[in-house]
Amino acid sequence: MVADKHDASYYYKCLKGGAMACGLTHTAIVTLDLVKCQRQVDPTLYKSLGEGINTIWTSHGVRGITTGWLPTLIGYSLQGTAKFGFYEFFKDVYAGIAGDKAEKYKVLGYALSSASAEIFADILLCPFEAIKVRMQTSKFGTFPTRIYPAFSQIVQNEGTNGLYKGLVPLWCRQIPYTIVKFVFFEKTVEAFYRYIFTKDRSQYSKATQLSVTFASGYIAGILCAIVSHPADTMVSKLNNIKTEGTLKENISKIYSEIGFNGLWRGLGTRILMIGTLTGLQWWIYDTYKTAVGLGTSGGMANKK
């Protein structure tokens, strides 16, 4: 299989593919995210995901179940641009630093590359995540559901800290999430082509290659959800309250209220959401890559 040339054009295509992968998928599941966030903030609100969706639909219709879709689309498109595009860039940078030992330390390279990319991705995402969570977890009618009024109200009441107070918890959620997402994806793809699809990858159809991509992404997504869920709960709780005191004080206060078990509320919904989300993200990303003449993603160790 001929490797892609990793030049400026390659990275630009990866940036675009990442924006599509994250922006479209997160927006598509905004209703699941809405119910998940509301249940994290108030576990007594709905007994199940289905009840939550039905209650919101009955009371507020389409506008209700799509609350937060625009900041989701903008924020996660920006995040995806950096997450995928910078990952490809940092992977080459760290491989260059490792030199002849790059293959030996490739898993460490995947982890460092994904973590480095996510640092920048979350800086881009954070203000839109704050707006989205505030829209979704506030009682209907108490907070603007249009993006500019919502942005203005947070800044007016809390300053820019209101937009970025969730950055450290976001890093705590997203960096482990992204390391698992990329490392396990790479290794799962490698396993598929080593043990199941044993011919050279180029001998399989694009449909088969993309099926491997989706399955590998889904498996990685389940693990992502478990690893990052406590921090996800904390992000939802932090963005739901008005900024008072230091970040450490707010986190301590929230933990004292919900306890260890409270950090895991909504995990089942999130596993369903993130597994599907991650599989679709990798599928969209690789579909775009193949459409513009690039190869599919994932470990290539068995294709010498």
QUIRA-V843072 format. One record per pair of residues at least 12 apart in sequence whose C-alpha atoms are under 8 Angstrom apart, sorted by sequence separation. I is the first residue (numbers start at 1). J is the second residue. If there is no record, write none. Layout:
# QUIRA-V843072
I_J + I_J
This chain:
# QUIRA-V843072
53_65 + 238_250 + 36_49 + 238_251 + 35_49 + 95_109 + 94_109 + 135_150 + 131_147 + 238_254 + 32_49 + 35_52 + 234_251 + 237_254 + 35_53 + 91_109 + 94_112 + 91_110 + 94_113 + 131_150 + 131_151 + 192_212 + 234_254 + 32_53 + 31_53 + 91_113 + 90_113 + 131_154 + 189_212 + 90_114 + 189_213 + 88_113 + 87_113 + 90_116 + 86_113 + 87_114 + 90_117 + 189_216 + 188_216 + 87_116 + 234_263 + 86_116 + 87_117 + 233_263 + 34_65 + 83_114 + 86_117 + 185_216 + 233_264 + 34_66 + 130_162 + 131_163 + 184_216 + 185_217 + 188_220 + 231_263 + 233_265 + 34_67 + 84_117 + 130_163 + 230_263 + 31_65 + 34_68 + 83_117 + 130_164 + 185_219 + 229_263 + 230_264 + 30_65 + 31_66 + 82_117 + 83_118 + 128_163 + 184_219 + 185_220 + 229_264 + 30_66 + 31_67 + 82_118 + 127_163 + 130_166 + 181_217 + 184_220 + 30_67 + 83_120 + 126_163 + 127_164 + 30_68 + 82_120 + 83_121 + 126_164 + 182_220 + 229_267 + 30_69 + 79_118 + 82_121 + 181_220 + 81_121 + 126_166 + 180_220 + 181_221 + 80_121 + 126_167 + 226_267 + 229_270 + 27_69 + 30_72 + 79_121 + 181_223 + 225_267 + 27_70 + 78_121 + 79_122 + 180_223 + 181_224 + 123_167 + 126_170 + 180_224 + 27_72 + 79_124 + 122_167 + 225_270 + 226_271 + 26_72 + 27_73 + 78_124 + 79_125 + 178_224 + 225_271 + 26_73 + 78_125 + 177_224 + 122_170 + 176_224 + 177_225 + 23_72 + 24_73 + 75_124 + 76_125 + 122_171 + 222_271 + 225_274 + 23_73 + 26_76 + 75_125 + 177_227 + 221_271 + 222_272 + 224_274 + 225_275 + 23_74 + 75_126 + 176_227 + 177_228 + 23_75 + 75_127 + 119_171 + 122_174 + 176_228 + 222_274 + 23_76 + 24_77 + 75_128 + 118_171 + 221_274 + 222_275 + 22_76 + 23_77 + 74_128 + 75_129 + 174_228 + 221_275 + 22_77 + 23_78 + 173_228 + 220_275 + 221_276 + 21_77 + 72_128 + 118_174 + 119_175 + 172_228 + 173_229 + 219_275 + 221_277 + 19_76 + 20_77 + 22_79 + 23_80 + 71_128 + 72_129 + 118_175 + 173_230 + 218_275 + 221_278 + 19_77 + 22_80 + 71_129 + 173_231 + 217_275 + 218_276 + 220_278 + 221_279 + 18_77 + 19_78 + 21_80 + 172_231 + 173_232 + 218_277 + 220_279 + 19_79 + 20_80 + 71_131 + 72_132 + 115_175 + 118_178 + 218_278 + 219_279 + 19_80 + 71_132 + 114_175 + 115_176 + 170_231 + 217_278 + 218_279 + 18_80 + 19_81 + 169_231 + 170_232 + 217_279 + 218_280 + 18_81 + 68_131 + 69_132 + 115_178 + 169_232 + 216_279 + 217_280 + 17_81 + 18_82 + 68_132 + 114_178 + 115_179 + 215_279 + 217_281 + 15_80 + 16_81 + 18_83 + 68_133 + 114_179 + 169_234 + 170_235 + 214_279 + 217_282 + 15_81 + 18_84 + 169_235 + 213_279 + 214_280 + 217_283 + 14_81 + 15_82 + 17_84 + 18_85 + 68_135 + 112_179 + 17_85 + 67_135 + 68_136 + 111_179 + 114_182 + 214_282 + 15_84 + 16_85 + 67_136 + 110_179 + 111_180 + 166_235 + 213_282 + 214_283 + 14_84 + 15_85 + 213_283 + 14_85 + 15_86 + 111_182 + 13_85 + 110_182 + 111_183 + 166_238 + 211_283 + 12_85 + 110_183 + 165_238 + 166_239 + 210_283 + 213_286 + 11_85 + 14_88 + 165_239 + 11_86 + 71_147 + 107_183 + 210_286 + 11_88 + 68_145 + 70_147 + 210_287 + 11_89 + 67_145 + 165_243 + 162_242 + 162_243 + 165_247 + 213_296 + 158_242 + 206_290 + 213_297 + 158_243 + 213_298 + 210_296 + 209_296 + 37_133 + 41_137 + 181_278 + 38_136 + 37_136 + 38_137 + 137_236 + 37_137 + 34_136 + 138_240 + 201_303 + 34_137 + 133_236 + 137_240 + 200_303 + 134_239 + 133_239 + 134_240 + 133_240 + 190_298 + 194_302 + 130_239 + 189_298 + 190_299 + 193_302 + 189_299 + 190_300 + 186_297 + 187_298 + 188_299 + 190_301 + 186_298 + 187_299 + 190_302 + 185_298 + 186_299 + 41_233 + 40_233 + 41_236 + 37_233 + 40_236 + 41_237 + 40_237 + 1_200 + 37_236 + 41_240 + 1_201 + 1_202 + 49_269 + 40_262 + 43_265 + 40_265 + 39_265 + 40_266 + 39_266 + 36_266 + 36_269 + 36_270 + 32_269 + 33_273 + 32_273 + 29_273 + 29_277 + 26_277 + 25_277 + 25_280 + 25_281 + 21_280 + 22_281 + 21_281 + 21_282 + 21_283 + 21_284 + 20_284 + 21_285 + 20_285 + 17_284 + 18_285 + 17_285 + 17_286 + 14_285 + 17_288 + 17_289 + 14_289 + 13_289 + 13_292 + 4_294 + 4_295 + 3_295 + 1_303
